[in-house]
């Protein structure tokens, strides 16, 4: 068992939460991590379990809070086989006024390219452009969590992680965006869809 968490461990615990249910789309993945950082990280003592580092460094971007670190971690876990991408069988979910996860991802990928060209990021792998995907722990990922991280997934921490993932994982993308935009207006200053989300 680990004695301290890394920010990558947080990603794995959230994917393990709620009976290992998948997270639909990169936008939802980002917003779940953002709400975790804002509402759960300190309040439930995860900061005491973390190795004294910044979590995900979210900043205001075209569609609300965005973290290059969160993207990088997701890609890393996919590449080492701890997280699986699975095609979403349903048509892609639309968000506000026809803006869906696919358009948000296009914008996020442009941000990666801009950041790489300006030298703002080191060793960032461009995320895959498959947009109709869900993310879930692989068997390898589940074994890792069971063997190394279950100490951090019990009692009130388990309850709050399950609740967060259920709430934002099963809500519509529009409702997830409305929740984040309404509660954290400082993260909407650069948003292209702020008015549509908040109307």
N, C-alpha and C positions, 0 to 999 in steps of 0.2 A: 504494500500500500504506500502511496505517496504521502508525504507529510505536508506538502504545499502544492497549490494549484498553479498552473500556467494559464494564460488566456486561451490557449488551445484546448486545455482541459475543460474550460467553460463551454466551448463550442461542443465538445463531445458530450458533456453532461446534459446540455439542452437537447441534443439529438437523442439522447437516451431517455429523457423525460417523457412522460405521458405514453408509457408502454412502447417506446421507440417509434412513435408515429413519425412519418416523414414531414418535412417542411416544404411547402409548395412555393417554389420560386426564390430567386436571389433577393428580391425586394423584401419579401416577408422575412427571410433569413436575417437580413440587415436590421429590419425594424425590431425583430424579437431580441436580437443582441443589444440594440440601443435601449430598449425598455428595460432589459435586464440590468444594464449598466446604470441607468437612472433610478430605477425603483427597487432593485433587489440586491445589488452588489454590496452596498454598505449596510442597508437596513437589516439584512439577514446574515451578516457576518462573513460573507464570502471574501471581503477585503482582508480579513484576518487570516484567511487560508491562502491568499495569493502571494506569490513570490515578490512582493514589493515593486510591481511594475505597472505601467499604464495599461489600461484594459484595451480598448479598441480605437481610441482617438477619433471619435466621430466629429464631423464638422458639417456645417450647412452646405448643401449642394443642390443641384437642379430639382431633385425630388425629395428633399428633406435630408435627414441625417444620413451620412455616408461615411464608411470606413474602408480605406484600402487594406488595412490590417485584417479586417474580417474577411474580405475577399481572398487575400493571400492565404489565410488559414484554411478556408474552405477548399481552395485549390490544392493546398499541401495534403490535406487529409484524403482528398479524392485520389491524388497521385500515388499515395502510399497504401491505398486500398482500405482505409478505415471508414471512409464514407463512400456511398454509392450514389451516382446520379441515375435516376430512373425517369423514363419518359412519362409525362403526364398524359393519361389516356384522353382526358377531356380537352376541349378546345381551350386555348389560353385565356386566362381570367382577365377580364377588363377591370380597370380601376375607375377613375373619375372621368366622366364624359369621353369614354372611349380610349382613354390612356391606360395602357396595360403594362404589365411587368416587362413585356418585350421592349417597349419604348424606353422605359426607365433603365433597363439593362444596356440598351444602345448608348444612352447618355453616360452611364457608368463606365462603359468601355472607352468612350472618348476621353473621360477623365483619366483613365489609366494611361492612354497614349500621351495626353498632354503632360502628365506628371513624369512619365518616362523621358520625354523630350527635354523637359526643363531640369531634369536631374533631381527632382524632389524625392524620388523613391529609389531604393537600391534593391536589386534582385527581386523585382516584381514580375510574376508570370501573368501574362494577359489571360483573363478568364476565358473559358470556352464560350462560344457564342450560341450554344444550344439553349434556347430560351424556355422551351416547354418541358421543364424538368423539375423533379422533386429530389430532395436530399434525405438520405437515411443512413443510419449506421450499418455498416457491413457486419458480417459475423465476426470478423477480426476486430472491428471497432467495439462491438458489444463485449467481447471477451476482455479487451483492454479496460473498458469501464468497470466491468465486474471485478477484475483482478486488482485494479489500481485506484479507482476513484469512488467506490461505493461508500467510503467513509464520509464523503462530502455530499452524499445523496441519501439523506435519511431525515426523519422527523420533519421539522418545519421547513428545512431546505428542500426536501423532496416535494413537500406539499406546494410550496411556492413555485418551484420550477415546473411542476406538472400543471399548475393553475395558469401560469403565464403561457406555456406552450399550447394548452387547450384553448385559452381565450384568443390568442392572436393566430394560432394555427388553424382554427376552425371558423374564424370570422372572415368576411369577404375582404378582399384587398382594399376596397373603398373604405370599409369600417376601420381597418388597421391604419390606413393613412389618416383618416379623420381623427382617430384617437391620438396619434403621435403629433399631428399638426396642431390640434387644439391644446394639448397639454404642454407642448414644448415649442411655442412660437419662435423662440430664438433660433430654432433649427429650420425655419421656413424662409429666412431672409433671402435666400438665393433661389427659392423654388419657382419653377415654371408653372406649377399648377396650384399654387397656394389659394387663390381666389376660388377656384372650382372645388377644391377640397373643403374649404371652410364655409361655403355658402349654404 
